[in-house]
């Protein structure tokens, strides 16, 4: 399966969250809504609430919750704060399992992000993770790209509007006050 790198937008609603200018990570667009796609995404996300394999954490913005399943236990008890920088491996996919972005070993180096620069859903999950942990994370469109979706630099839609996002994330480093922990 081909993957399209959009590292900066691993929920590159970065500016919106950083500026706190919008409760979601996107702005509404006048584009026609694909109601079938939207419904499928909402159903899959709502089904997670009934799945005992997943736990949930609320978003600080009160815009929803993130569902997760721990795949690997942490190697550290050190928490991750909103003001930290993290080094992560990850894969992001849609409900169809098509991968829209990935940085995974052995071919990719971990990616470094400021937690505060990420969209609500990704930042929320990270603040409950610890170094060494690997989670499967599901976030609703309200905590991701919302009604705008995401396009690459050529204008091709990478993430359709109203997409529930699934990430597999492993935290391999935490940087606080200029030092890697």
N, C-alpha and C positions, 0 to 999 in steps of 0.2 A: 504494500500500500504506500502510496506517495505521501510524504508529509510536507507541509508548507511551513517554513520557519517564519514565525512572527514573534520572536522573543520579546521585543519591547512590549507588544500587546498581550502578554500572557494574561490578559485581562487588562489590556492597555487602555482601559478607561482610566488610566493613571491620573491624568490631569483633573478629570471630574472629581475623583475621590480626593485627591490632594487639595483641591480648592474647596471641597465640600459644597460645590455648587449644584449638585444634583443628588437626590436620594438614591438613584441607581447610577450605574456606570455609563449610561448612554442617554442621548436625547431622543425624544420621539421624532420620527420622520414621517412624512406624508405618504410613504410607499405603501402599496397595498399589502395587507397582512395575509399570509398564507395560514388560514384558520386551521387547516388539517395539521400542518406542521406544529403550530402553536398548541393545539389540543393534545397531540402525541407527546410533546415535551412536558406539558403540564401533568398528564396522566402518569408518565414514567416517574416524574419527580414526586408526585403525591403517593405513588405506590411504595416509595422508600419508607414512608412513615409507618407502614404496616410490616415492614421487613425487619425482623428482630436481629439480623446480622449488622444493621446500621444503627449508629447513635447519631444524635444531632447536637449542634451548638448554635445558639442564637447569634445573629449578626448584631453588633453594637448599634447599627443604624436602625434597628427594628424593622428592616425591610424583608426579613425572612430568616430562614435557618439553613445551615449547611449540614448535609448528611455525610457521614464518614464511616469507614471500616478500617481498623488498624491492621495493616499487613505485616508490619515489622515493628517490634518494640523499640523504644528509644534507648540510646546508649548513654544518655546524660539526663539529669534531672533539671538542667538549666532551662527556664522558660524562654519563650520568644516574645519580645515586646513589640508594640506598634512602631517604635522608634528604632528598632534593630534593622540590620541588613542580614540577609540570609543567602546561603549558597545551597542550591537545590538541583536535583535531577527531577525531571517531570515529563509526563506525556499528557496532552490535552486532547480530548475527543468529544464528538457529538453523540447523541443517542443511537446513531446508526453505527457506532464504533469507528467512524472515519476519523483519523488522527489529523488535527489541524496544526499541531505544534508538538515538538518533542526535543528533549535534551537528555539522552540516556547513555550510560556507559555501554560498551567500551569505546564507542566512536565519538561521543560528544563529551565536552567538558561540562561541569556543573555551571549553572547560570546564577549570577548574583543579582539580587533584587533588594531594594529598600521595601520593607513591609508596608510602610505608609504610602508607597507609590502604586500599590496594587489595588485591583478592584475589591469591593467589599467582601465577596465570597472567598476569594483567595487569601486576603489579609486575615479574615476571621479564622479560617482553618489553621493558618500558620501560627496564630497566637495560642492555639491549643496543642500544638505539636512541640516536640523537643528534638534536639540533635540526635540523629540516628533513626528517627522514626520514619516509617513509610506508610502513607494512608491512601486509600481510594476516597476521593472527595466528589460529592455531587452538589452543584449549586443551581438554584433556579435562575431564570433569566434576569430577574430583578437584582440579583447580586453579581451578575456578569455583564454581558453586552447589551441586554435589554432589547428594546424595540429597534435599535439601530443595527445590531449585528456588527460584523467586522469585515473589512475588505483589505486586501493586500495593496501594495503600492501601485499595482497595475489596474486596480479597481475591481478585481475579481472577488466575489463574496467567499470568504473563508469560513465565517460563522454566520449562519442565517439569523435574521431577527427572531427573537423569542426562543432562543436555544437554551435548553438545560445543558450544562457543561459537566463533563466528568474528567477529573484529573487523577493521575497517580503521582504523588509527590513524595520525595525523600529528602529530608533536611540533612545536609552533610556539613554545614557550618553556620555559625551565628557570629555576627560582628556587632560589638557594642562598644561605644566610646572609643572607636578607632582600633580596637583589638579583637582578633578572632578568638573566640572562646573554645 
